[in-house]
């Protein structure tokens, strides 16, 4: 009993009811405050979830395994390497691992020129071999410089063929000299139909073949592949056992060797769920307007309003008119999404707890005005760093992205689906698909009574909003200005003594121009 009493007082002093009375740190500028919060997150010893009386406001970012990483793609042209590279970078950025793709082909066009002809890629063309090696090592140096100069950078992806062991050794040696871990990702594809589709859909549209007719361009690119095949040395468990690599064969077969850190393991997990040949259209919508929406309250599990039911009926007609009644429909476990789905003619329904709205914890069922009045410090800190902020006894946007990871993996393998979910959930999913920076995810526009249609494009996706003209409550708060954040922080009791300058929190620039 004594231990429980002591535990009660120890945790209670960290709760939001006591925290506002405790001494506040002295911060001179918003920029310093943001940097201090980042330091606290980076040095946190463990990622604590909320206890019955206390919680950790911010979460510890994903550890990077002690070293920065270079992922080098391997494989013949038209094997989906660029698609894999860009999708992997998108996923890593979404989970908080800053990544960037360095495409050697783009650098080659700038440094050497376009339309070099298939003979440029012949292993017998010594001048071409030297030129391509020089360009590749230049790009490796650019990648390593980015990893060194950008403190937040984690993974640089070298998008190139790297088909010989000699080339791969040169890259590995450069990375080793800079203390950067290297992992090779090979894409092997022996399915002629997919290879031809890759050539026609992507390669013939690249700058190398502008002004060429399709048959001539196709013939030249096929000869380029034949020249690469003559020198191609695939990754082997016998000859390359000391290397770290992932070998993807025909999309669904995997060989994983020497993967030895968290980021590489997460990357392997993603690649095993990736189906780059599936080009499907995805449909997303929020539930129809709920009773809580009309009252300005967040969270809860209220049913649909009259406008919400009208939208659900319109959505059912949209599905029928566009012949979407045979595609799967996913909803959350919450009442408002299931009521919206009940108006659809589809028969294939699945419900996922992962699609439930962001948990507002102690603020669930409150309006923003009530939160600001009762918990001004919480309200101000959420505006300062909305993506990482966690509601008392609730979730942050980062928590939500972690919860949605299985959904993302399923979407990567899904041919077509209609997802009925919630505002924060939809922001996280759309942010992933459109490769939007995580700090901007909480401000993505996802209005009520709108279908968001996501269609695949070259190495990315495109968004189209389909509006239905049904009235709905405005539930989106615009991104606050620096001035409004500063005022709320002062009002909530955070000491900003000496703050005579206003700073752009993201870029670190002085708004006043002083």
URKAHU-V893129 format. One record per residue. N is the residue number from 1. RES is the residue in three letters. OMEGA is omega in whole degrees, -180 to 180 (NA if undefined). Layout:
<<N | RES | OMEGA> <N | RES | OMEGA>>
//
This chain:
<<1 | UNK | 179> <2 | UNK | 179> <3 | UNK | 179> <4 | UNK | 179> <5 | UNK | 179> <6 | UNK | 178> <7 | UNK | 179> <8 | UNK | -177> <9 | UNK | 179> <10 | UNK | -180> <11 | UNK | -177> <12 | UNK | -177> <13 | UNK | 178> <14 | UNK | -179> <15 | UNK | -175> <16 | UNK | -179> <17 | UNK | -178> <18 | UNK | -170> <19 | UNK | -177> <20 | UNK | 180> <21 | UNK | -179> <22 | UNK | 180> <23 | UNK | -179> <24 | UNK | 178> <25 | UNK | -179> <26 | UNK | 179> <27 | UNK | -178> <28 | UNK | -177> <29 | UNK | 175> <30 | UNK | -179> <31 | UNK | 178> <32 | UNK | 179> <33 | UNK | 179> <34 | UNK | 179> <35 | UNK | 179> <36 | UNK | 178> <37 | UNK | 178> <38 | UNK | 178> <39 | UNK | 179> <40 | UNK | 180> <41 | UNK | -176> <42 | UNK | -178> <43 | UNK | 179> <44 | UNK | -176> <45 | UNK | 179> <46 | UNK | -176> <47 | UNK | -174> <48 | UNK | 169> <49 | UNK | -176> <50 | UNK | 172> <51 | UNK | -176> <52 | UNK | -178> <53 | UNK | -178> <54 | UNK | -179> <55 | UNK | 171> <56 | UNK | -173> <57 | UNK | -177> <58 | UNK | -174> <59 | UNK | 178> <60 | UNK | 179> <61 | UNK | 179> <62 | UNK | 179> <63 | UNK | -175> <64 | UNK | 174> <65 | UNK | 174> <66 | UNK | -177> <67 | UNK | 174> <68 | UNK | -168> <69 | UNK | 167> <70 | UNK | 174> <71 | UNK | 180> <72 | UNK | 178> <73 | UNK | 179> <74 | UNK | 175> <75 | UNK | 177> <76 | UNK | 176> <77 | UNK | 177> <78 | UNK | 176> <79 | UNK | 177> <80 | UNK | -177> <81 | UNK | -179> <82 | UNK | 178> <83 | UNK | 178> <84 | UNK | -177> <85 | UNK | -177> <86 | UNK | 178> <87 | UNK | 178> <88 | UNK | 178> <89 | UNK | 178> <90 | UNK | 180> <91 | UNK | -179> <92 | UNK | 176> <93 | UNK | -177> <94 | UNK | 179> <95 | UNK | 174> <96 | UNK | 178> <97 | UNK | -174> <98 | UNK | -174> <99 | UNK | -179> <100 | UNK | 178> <101 | UNK | 175> <102 | UNK | -176> <103 | UNK | -176> <104 | UNK | 179> <105 | UNK | 179> <106 | UNK | 178> <107 | UNK | -179> <108 | UNK | 179> <109 | UNK | 179> <110 | UNK | -174> <111 | UNK | -175> <112 | UNK | -179> <113 | UNK | 179> <114 | UNK | 175> <115 | UNK | -180> <116 | UNK | -179> <117 | UNK | -175> <118 | UNK | -179> <119 | UNK | 178> <120 | UNK | -175> <121 | UNK | 180> <122 | UNK | 177> <123 | UNK | 178> <124 | UNK | -179> <125 | UNK | -175> <126 | UNK | 179> <127 | UNK | 178> <128 | UNK | 179> <129 | UNK | 180> <130 | UNK | 180> <131 | UNK | -178> <132 | UNK | 177> <133 | UNK | 180> <134 | UNK | 179> <135 | UNK | -178> <136 | UNK | -179> <137 | UNK | 174> <138 | UNK | 180> <139 | UNK | 176> <140 | UNK | 179> <141 | UNK | 177> <142 | UNK | 179> <143 | UNK | -178> <144 | UNK | 178> <145 | UNK | 178> <146 | UNK | 178> <147 | UNK | -179> <148 | UNK | -172> <149 | UNK | -179> <150 | UNK | -175> <151 | UNK | -177> <152 | UNK | -178> <153 | UNK | -179> <154 | UNK | -173> <155 | UNK | 170> <156 | UNK | -176> <157 | UNK | 180> <158 | UNK | -176> <159 | UNK | -178> <160 | UNK | -179> <161 | UNK | 178> <162 | UNK | -169> <163 | UNK | -179> <164 | UNK | 178> <165 | UNK | 178> <166 | UNK | 179> <167 | UNK | -178> <168 | UNK | 178> <169 | UNK | 177> <170 | UNK | -180> <171 | UNK | -179> <172 | UNK | 180> <173 | UNK | 178> <174 | UNK | -179> <175 | UNK | -179> <176 | UNK | 179> <177 | UNK | -178> <178 | UNK | 180> <179 | UNK | -179> <180 | UNK | 177> <181 | UNK | -178> <182 | UNK | 173> <183 | UNK | 178> <184 | UNK | 177> <185 | UNK | -177> <186 | UNK | 175> <187 | UNK | 179> <188 | UNK | -177> <189 | UNK | 179> <190 | UNK | 178> <191 | UNK | -173> <192 | UNK | -177> <193 | UNK | 180> <194 | UNK | 178> <195 | UNK | -180> <196 | UNK | 179> <197 | UNK | 178> <198 | UNK | -180> <199 | UNK | -176> <200 | UNK | -176> <201 | UNK | -173> <202 | UNK | -170> <203 | UNK | -178> <204 | UNK | 179> <205 | UNK | -178> <206 | UNK | -177> <207 | UNK | -180> <208 | UNK | -174> <209 | UNK | 174> <210 | UNK | -179> <211 | UNK | 178> <212 | UNK | 171> <213 | UNK | -172> <214 | UNK | -179> <215 | UNK | -179> <216 | UNK | -180> <217 | UNK | -180> <218 | UNK | 180> <219 | UNK | -179> <220 | UNK | -179> <221 | UNK | 177> <222 | UNK | 177> <223 | UNK | 176> <224 | UNK | 179> <225 | UNK | 180> <226 | UNK | 178> <227 | UNK | 177> <228 | UNK | -178> <229 | UNK | -177> <230 | UNK | -178> <231 | UNK | -172> <232 | UNK | 175> <233 | UNK | -176> <234 | UNK | 175> <235 | UNK | -174> <236 | UNK | 176> <237 | UNK | 179> <238 | UNK | -174> <239 | UNK | -175> <240 | UNK | -174> <241 | UNK | -179> <242 | UNK | -178> <243 | UNK | 170> <244 | UNK | -180> <245 | UNK | 172> <246 | UNK | -179> <247 | UNK | -179> <248 | UNK | -178> <249 | UNK | 177> <250 | UNK | 169> <251 | UNK | -170> <252 | UNK | 179> <253 | UNK | -171> <254 | UNK | 169> <255 | UNK | -177> <256 | UNK | -174> <257 | UNK | 173> <258 | UNK | 174> <259 | UNK | -166> <260 | UNK | 174> <261 | UNK | -174> <262 | UNK | -178> <263 | UNK | 178> <264 | UNK | 178> <265 | UNK | 177> <266 | UNK | 179> <267 | UNK | 178> <268 | UNK | 178> <269 | UNK | 179> <270 | UNK | -178> <271 | UNK | 180> <272 | UNK | 177> <273 | UNK | -175> <274 | UNK | 174> <275 | UNK | -172> <276 | UNK | -179> <277 | UNK | -180> <278 | UNK | 180> <279 | UNK | -173> <280 | UNK | 177> <281 | UNK | -178> <282 | UNK | 180> <283 | UNK | 180> <284 | UNK | 173> <285 | UNK | 170> <286 | UNK | 174> <287 | UNK | 172> <288 | UNK | -179> <289 | UNK | -180> <290 | UNK | -180> <291 | UNK | 179> <292 | UNK | 177> <293 | UNK | -179> <294 | UNK | -179> <295 | UNK | 179> <296 | UNK | -178> <297 | UNK | 178> <298 | UNK | 177> <299 | UNK | -180> <300 | UNK | 179> <301 | UNK | -177> <302 | UNK | 178> <303 | UNK | -178> <304 | UNK | 171> <305 | UNK | 178> <306 | UNK | 176> <307 | UNK | 179> <308 | UNK | 178> <309 | UNK | 177> <310 | UNK | 178> <311 | UNK | 180> <312 | UNK | 177> <313 | UNK | 177> <314 | UNK | 178> <315 | UNK | 177> <316 | UNK | 178> <317 | UNK | 178> <318 | UNK | 180> <319 | UNK | -180> <320 | UNK | -178> <321 | UNK | -178> <322 | UNK | 176> <323 | UNK | 179> <324 | UNK | -175> <325 | UNK | -180> <326 | UNK | -178> <327 | UNK | 178> <328 | UNK | 175> <329 | UNK | 177> <330 | UNK | 175> <331 | UNK | 172> <332 | UNK | 177> <333 | UNK | -174> <334 | UNK | -171> <335 | UNK | -173> <336 | UNK | 177> <337 | UNK | -180> <338 | UNK | 175> <339 | UNK | 177> <340 | UNK | -180> <341 | UNK | -178> <342 | UNK | 179> <343 | UNK | -176> <344 | UNK | 179> <345 | UNK | -177> <346 | UNK | 179> <347 | UNK | -177> <348 | UNK | -179> <349 | UNK | 173> <350 | UNK | 179> <351 | UNK | -176> <352 | UNK | 174> <353 | UNK | -179> <354 | UNK | -178> <355 | UNK | 177> <356 | UNK | -178> <357 | UNK | 175> <358 | UNK | -177> <359 | UNK | 180> <360 | UNK | 174> <361 | UNK | -176> <362 | UNK | -179> <363 | UNK | -179> <364 | UNK | 179> <365 | UNK | 179> <366 | UNK | 171> <367 | UNK | 178> <368 | UNK | 178> <369 | UNK | 178> <370 | UNK | 178> <371 | UNK | -179> <372 | UNK | -179> <373 | UNK | -175> <374 | UNK | -177> <375 | UNK | -175> <376 | UNK | 179> <377 | UNK | 179> <378 | UNK | -179> <379 | UNK | -179> <380 | UNK | -179> <381 | UNK | 176> <382 | UNK | 176> <383 | UNK | -177> <384 | UNK | -178> <385 | UNK | -170> <386 | UNK | -177> <387 | UNK | -176> <388 | UNK | -178> <389 | UNK | 178> <390 | UNK | 176> <391 | UNK | 174> <392 | UNK | -178> <393 | UNK | -178> <394 | UNK | -174> <395 | UNK | 169> <396 | UNK | 174> <397 | UNK | 177> <398 | UNK | 175> <399 | UNK | -178> <400 | UNK | 178> <401 | UNK | 177> <402 | UNK | 179> <403 | UNK | -176> <404 | UNK | -176> <405 | UNK | 176> <406 | UNK | 177> <407 | UNK | 179> <408 | UNK | 180> <409 | UNK | 178> <410 | UNK | 178> <411 | UNK | 179> <412 | UNK | -179> <413 | UNK | -173> <414 | UNK | 180> <415 | UNK | 177> <416 | UNK | -176> <417 | UNK | 171> <418 | UNK | -177> <419 | UNK | 176> <420 | UNK | -173> <421 | UNK | -171> <422 | UNK | -171> <423 | UNK | -178> <424 | UNK | 179> <425 | UNK | -179> <426 | UNK | 177> <427 | UNK | -179> <428 | UNK | -179> <429 | UNK | 179> <430 | UNK | 177> <431 | UNK | 177> <432 | UNK | -174> <433 | UNK | -178> <434 | UNK | 177> <435 | UNK | 180> <436 | UNK | 179> <437 | UNK | -172> <438 | UNK | -179> <439 | UNK | 179> <440 | UNK | -177> <441 | UNK | -178> <442 | UNK | -178> <443 | UNK | 176> <444 | UNK | -180> <445 | UNK | 177> <446 | UNK | -174> <447 | UNK | 174> <448 | UNK | 172> <449 | UNK | 179> <450 | UNK | 172> <451 | UNK | 177> <452 | UNK | -178> <453 | UNK | -179> <454 | UNK | 180> <455 | UNK | -179> <456 | UNK | 174> <457 | UNK | -179> <458 | UNK | 177> <459 | UNK | 179> <460 | UNK | -179> <461 | UNK | 176> <462 | UNK | -177> <463 | UNK | 173> <464 | UNK | 179> <465 | UNK | 179> <466 | UNK | -176> <467 | UNK | -174> <468 | UNK | 177> <469 | UNK | 177> <470 | UNK | -178> <471 | UNK | 179> <472 | UNK | -179> <473 | UNK | 175> <474 | UNK | -175> <475 | UNK | -175> <476 | UNK | 173> <477 | UNK | 180> <478 | UNK | 178> <479 | UNK | -176> <480 | UNK | 176> <481 | UNK | 178> <482 | UNK | -179> <483 | UNK | -179> <484 | UNK | 177> <485 | UNK | -179> <486 | UNK | -179> <487 | UNK | -180> <488 | UNK | 178> <489 | UNK | 177> <490 | UNK | -178> <491 | UNK | -177> <492 | UNK | 176> <493 | UNK | 177> <494 | UNK | -173> <495 | UNK | 178> <496 | UNK | -177> <497 | UNK | 178> <498 | UNK | -179> <499 | UNK | 178> <500 | UNK | -180> <501 | UNK | 177> <502 | UNK | -176> <503 | UNK | 168> <504 | UNK | -171> <505 | UNK | -175> <506 | UNK | -174> <507 | UNK | -179> <508 | UNK | -179> <509 | UNK | -178> <510 | UNK | -175> <511 | UNK | -179> <512 | UNK | -178> <513 | UNK | -178> <514 | UNK | NA>>
//
